[in-house]
Amino acid sequence: MNYQRKIIIAFSLLFGLLIVGTIGYSLIEKWDILDAVWMTVITLTTTGFDIRDMSDAGRIFTLFLLVGGFGIFAYSVTVATAFLVEGQLQSFFKQRKMIRTVDKLSNHYIICGIGDTGVHVLEEMEKADANFVCIEMDEERVEHIAETHDFLYVHGDATDDDILIRAGVERAKGLVACLSRDQDNLFAVISAKKLNPSLRVVSKAVENNSPEKMITAGADEVVLPDHIGGIRLASGILEPHLIDFFAKMQVSRQTTRFAESIIQPDSKLDGITIEEAEIKDETGLVVIAIRSKDGTYIYNPSGDLRIEAGDALFVISDPRQLQLLHKLTEDTRWE
């Protein structure tokens, strides 16, 4: 139970006791509302009063009211102490600051669930220096991860439209659904696409029959972690040096990484061949693959291959080289 709920309960109990005391004195002593409220307040605050004119029933009722008031007062003091002493006040202001920061974000990414899979997505986002917000239901899990990572988060259910809106889904660039159950990921995909149809959504799937359903629901890509893990394990045996190559690149992705740049309609690369584009002379990069507008991949493209707007150029680059390539293609998605 979090401190906000405890505070609400404490105030609710105090208010409820005030109502009970007012009604009790009104019925037992036949007092008007003002006198009944007054008597209840000075009883609960133990201010002190003369009860010689009170009936025996009223005195007994007052005893119970005093005992109840003392118990609730002690509970309220405990909650307030925890709120201040245990650092929850600081946590409260930190959360308010985080909410304001999230409200200002745009073109960011949302990670739904930071469990065993989601925490790795979080770490990759950090390596890429991307703006992102996490949504997690388990508050203890968030606090545990926050001990070693500095990130923005929203506490709540990622399948809830209101929580997605609080995470800025309507302004976001992409969303990763990596909740533990396929049903939850499916709902997150549907909700996110409903709120932002242009959002790119990548979802985790556990069951082999889930990807097709998630694609139908609006996911742009679905990943089966067990399947990917199996391929990685087999490659580790069959092609160990290749796996080591990819692993080293992942570690140093701040300096060198796989990247893409999409040719824009106004780019000078639109409609010319790779050789004419002089990409290597301009950037020092070699185009290792091209994804055409129809989704076809061409690996190790020849120099006489004609490229056009909508084609994606894949390279291995450092940040400076990638920036030069983006200038050639006029791809402004990462600005």
C-alpha positions in Angstrom: 0.0 0.0 0.0 1.6 3.3 -1.0 1.6 6.5 1.1 -1.0 8.3 -0.9 -3.5 5.6 -0.2 -2.6 5.5 3.5 -3.1 9.3 3.7 -6.5 9.0 2.0 -7.5 6.3 4.4 -6.4 8.3 7.5 -8.4 11.4 6.4 -11.4 9.2 5.5 -11.4 7.6 9.0 -11.1 11.0 10.7 -14.0 12.4 8.6 -16.0 9.2 9.2 -15.5 9.5 12.9 -16.6 13.1 12.8 -19.9 12.1 11.0 -20.5 9.3 13.5 -19.9 11.5 16.5 -22.2 14.3 15.2 -25.0 11.9 14.4 -24.5 10.1 17.8 -24.7 13.2 19.9 -27.7 14.5 17.9 -29.6 11.3 18.5 -28.5 10.6 22.1 -28.5 14.1 23.6 -30.9 15.7 21.2 -28.5 18.5 20.4 -28.6 20.6 17.3 -25.9 20.0 14.6 -23.6 22.8 15.6 -23.4 21.6 19.3 -23.0 18.0 18.1 -20.1 18.9 15.8 -18.5 21.0 18.5 -18.7 18.2 21.0 -17.3 15.7 18.5 -14.4 17.9 17.6 -13.4 18.7 21.2 -13.7 15.0 22.1 -11.5 13.8 19.2 -8.9 16.5 20.0 -9.1 15.7 23.7 -9.4 19.5 24.4 -11.2 18.9 27.7 -14.8 19.7 28.6 -17.4 19.3 31.4 -19.8 16.3 30.9 -21.9 16.7 34.1 -24.9 17.6 32.0 -24.5 14.7 29.7 -26.6 11.6 30.0 -25.1 8.2 30.9 -25.6 7.0 27.3 -23.8 10.1 26.1 -20.9 9.5 28.4 -20.6 5.9 27.2 -20.7 7.1 23.6 -18.0 9.7 24.4 -15.7 6.9 25.8 -16.0 4.9 22.6 -15.4 8.1 20.6 -12.3 8.9 22.6 -10.9 5.5 22.1 -11.6 5.5 18.4 -10.3 9.0 18.0 -7.0 8.1 19.8 -6.5 5.0 17.6 -7.1 6.9 14.3 -5.0 9.8 15.5 -2.1 7.4 16.3 -2.5 5.8 12.8 -2.5 9.3 11.2 0.7 10.3 13.1 2.4 7.0 12.0 1.5 7.7 8.3 2.7 11.3 8.5 5.9 10.2 10.2 6.5 7.6 7.5 5.8 10.2 4.8 8.4 12.5 6.2 11.0 10.3 7.9 11.2 7.5 5.3 11.8 9.9 2.5 8.4 9.6 0.9 8.0 13.3 0.8 11.1 13.5 -1.3 9.8 10.7 -3.5 6.5 12.5 -3.9 8.2 15.7 -5.2 10.4 13.6 -7.4 7.4 11.9 -8.9 5.7 15.3 -9.5 8.8 16.5 -11.2 8.9 13.4 -13.3 5.3 13.8 -14.4 6.1 17.4 -15.5 9.1 16.1 -17.5 7.0 13.4 -19.2 4.4 15.9 -20.1 7.0 17.9 -22.1 8.3 14.9 -24.1 7.6 14.3 -27.8 8.9 11.9 -30.4 10.0 9.6 -27.5 9.6 5.9 -26.9 7.4 4.0 -24.4 8.4 0.7 -22.8 5.5 -1.2 -21.5 6.8 -3.5 -18.7 10.3 -3.5 -17.4 10.5 -7.2 -16.4 13.2 -9.6 -17.5 12.8 -8.5 -21.1 11.9 -4.9 -20.6 14.9 -4.1 -18.5 17.2 -5.0 -21.5 15.1 -2.7 -23.7 15.6 0.0 -21.1 19.4 -0.5 -21.1 19.5 -0.4 -25.0 17.5 2.8 -25.0 20.0 4.3 -22.5 23.0 3.2 -24.7 21.3 4.9 -27.7 20.7 8.0 -25.6 17.0 7.9 -26.6 14.2 9.7 -24.9 11.9 7.1 -23.3 9.3 6.5 -20.6 8.6 3.2 -18.9 5.2 1.9 -17.7 5.3 -0.6 -14.9 2.7 -2.0 -12.5 5.1 -3.4 -9.9 6.2 -0.4 -7.9 8.9 -2.4 -6.0 10.3 -3.5 -9.4 10.6 0.1 -10.5 12.3 1.1 -7.2 14.8 -1.8 -7.6 15.7 -0.9 -11.2 15.8 2.9 -10.3 18.7 2.1 -7.9 21.0 1.5 -10.9 19.3 3.3 -13.7 18.1 6.9 -14.1 14.9 6.9 -16.2 11.4 8.3 -16.5 8.5 6.1 -15.6 4.7 6.0 -15.0 3.4 3.6 -12.4 0.3 1.8 -13.6 -1.2 -0.7 -16.1 0.1 -0.4 -19.6 -3.2 -1.7 -21.0 -5.1 1.3 -19.5 -5.7 4.1 -22.0 -5.3 6.8 -19.2 -1.8 5.4 -18.2 -0.7 5.4 -21.9 -1.9 9.0 -22.2 0.1 9.9 -19.1 3.2 8.4 -20.7 2.6 10.7 -23.8 1.5 8.0 -26.3 -0.2 10.6 -28.4 3.1 12.4 -28.9 5.4 9.3 -28.9 7.4 7.9 -31.8 7.4 4.3 -30.9 6.2 1.8 -28.2 7.7 -1.5 -27.1 5.2 -3.9 -25.5 7.1 -6.4 -23.4 4.7 -7.4 -20.7 4.8 -11.0 -19.3 1.5 -12.2 -20.9 0.6 -12.2 -24.5 -3.0 -11.0 -23.7 -1.6 -7.9 -22.0 0.7 -7.2 -24.8 -2.2 -7.5 -27.3 -4.3 -5.0 -25.3 -1.4 -2.6 -25.0 -0.9 -2.8 -28.8 -4.6 -2.2 -29.5 -4.8 0.7 -27.0 -1.6 2.4 -28.3 -2.7 2.2 -31.9 -6.1 3.5 -31.1 -4.6 6.5 -29.4 -1.9 7.1 -32.0 -2.4 5.3 -35.3 1.0 6.5 -36.7 2.9 5.0 -33.7 5.5 2.3 -34.5 4.8 -0.6 -32.2 7.0 -3.6 -31.5 5.7 -6.3 -29.3 7.0 -9.3 -27.4 5.2 -12.6 -27.8 5.5 -15.8 -25.7 3.3 -18.2 -27.6 4.1 -19.2 -31.2 0.5 -18.5 -32.3 0.5 -14.9 -31.0 2.5 -13.0 -33.6 -0.1 -13.1 -36.2 -2.8 -11.9 -33.8 -0.6 -9.0 -32.7 0.2 -8.0 -36.3 -3.6 -8.0 -37.0 -4.1 -5.8 -33.9 -1.6 -3.2 -35.2 1.9 -4.3 -34.2 4.5 -3.4 -36.7 6.8 -6.1 -35.6 6.6 -9.0 -33.1 9.5 -10.7 -31.5 9.6 -14.2 -29.9 12.4 -14.0 -27.3 12.7 -17.7 -26.9 13.0 -18.1 -30.7 15.7 -15.4 -30.9 17.5 -16.8 -28.0 17.6 -20.3 -29.6 19.1 -18.8 -32.8 21.7 -16.9 -30.8 22.6 -20.1 -28.9 23.0 -22.1 -32.1 25.0 -19.3 -33.7 27.3 -19.2 -30.6 28.3 -22.7 -31.5 28.3 -22.6 -35.3 29.6 -19.0 -35.8 31.3 -17.9 -32.6 33.3 -15.1 -34.2 30.3 -13.6 -35.9 28.4 -13.5 -32.5 31.4 -12.0 -30.9 31.4 -9.3 -33.6 27.8 -8.4 -32.9 28.3 -8.5 -29.2 31.2 -6.1 -29.3 29.2 -3.8 -31.5 26.3 -3.8 -29.0 28.7 -2.8 -26.2 30.2 0.1 -28.2 27.0 1.3 -29.9 27.7 4.8 -28.7 30.6 4.9 -31.2 29.9 2.2 -33.8 26.6 0.6 -34.7 24.2 -0.6 -37.4 22.0 2.2 -38.6 19.6 3.2 -41.3 18.9 6.4 -43.2 15.8 6.8 -45.4 16.1 8.8 -48.6 13.6 11.7 -48.7 11.8 13.0 -51.8 13.8 16.3 -51.8 17.2 14.5 -51.3 19.8 14.8 -54.1 20.2 11.0 -53.8 16.7 10.5 -55.2 16.8 8.8 -58.6 20.6 8.3 -59.0 22.8 5.2 -58.7 24.9 4.4 -55.6 28.1 5.1 -57.6 26.8 8.5 -58.6 25.8 9.2 -55.0 29.4 9.0 -53.9 28.3 8.0 -50.4 31.7 6.6 -49.4 33.5 9.8 -50.5 31.1 12.0 -48.6 30.8 10.0 -45.4 33.4 7.2 -45.4 30.5 4.6 -45.3 29.8 1.6 -47.3 26.1 0.7 -47.9 25.8 -2.9 -46.9 22.1 -3.3 -47.7 19.1 -1.4 -49.0 15.4 -1.9 -48.2 13.3 -0.7 -51.1 9.9 0.9 -50.7 8.1 -2.4 -51.2 10.1 -4.0 -48.3 12.5 -6.0 -50.5 16.1 -6.2 -49.1 19.1 -6.0 -51.4 22.4 -7.0 -49.8 25.8 -5.8 -50.9 24.2 -3.6 -53.6 26.2 -2.9 -56.8 27.3 0.6 -57.7 24.9 0.8 -60.7 21.8 0.1 -58.5 19.5 3.1 -58.8 18.1 4.4 -55.4 15.1 6.6 -54.9 13.0 8.3 -52.2 11.7 5.8 -49.6 14.7 3.5 -49.9 16.5 2.8 -46.6 20.2 2.6 -46.6 21.9 0.3 -44.0 25.4 1.0 -42.8 27.8 0.4 -40.0 28.7 3.9 -38.7 29.7 6.1 -35.9 27.6 9.1 -34.9 29.5 11.6 -37.0 29.3 9.5 -40.1 25.6 8.8 -39.6 25.0 12.5 -39.3 26.7 13.1 -42.6 24.6 10.4 -44.2 21.4 11.9 -42.8 22.4 15.2 -44.5 22.7 13.4 -47.8 19.4 11.6 -47.5 17.8 14.5 -45.7 16.4 12.1 -43.1 15.3 14.3 -40.2 13.6 11.6 -38.1 16.4 11.6 -35.5 16.7 15.4 -35.0 
